[in-house]
């Protein structure tokens, strides 16, 4: 799903809200999430998952074109972990002690 599909789905479900207002709402949500992550805060959306900023350490890598060693600087990355509710929805109520489809 892309952003425009999300906005279309929200517009279908809420016909009393103008399309441009829905676009502003989605934009505001994404901006707030981005700004919070940029400040190093964690985001938790119950029933969906959580986002955390993780710092990747500087390391030595190799350029695949010429096999020269290069230094890769430290950088921030986002780590996402899905909620148990979403996990169960994706895996059809999977339980840890049984594997679906096997006996």
Steps between C-alpha positions, in 0.01 A plus 500: 500500500625845412401830655237584237333160551486562874345843443246351256404228748454757777289718267277202417452413867435863597295666224415794728867610514645686202781332305737795557436476876585129495823581312588757770426248777721231343772759435486624860524147640802416284673831583448449874636145484803617297575789736471280808740243351741778397506610866583143605160423652333162474161464331242241604178447310300247700379208295747579220857526626777716635779700341835565669805691386808282508856616443705284268864506599773610263658207321735399226347383176607405151414673172361222275617675180870512579533297824658793683442532874289799601389643832124516552407773750265465794137566407148482634249242381142416591415169658139387475338228706147384429245460778372162610158588361642565152723193524199279577296660222778438246564145619138389548516480881833317499601360837859432594452130577328394178592547140197541276464240228709232674395223729 
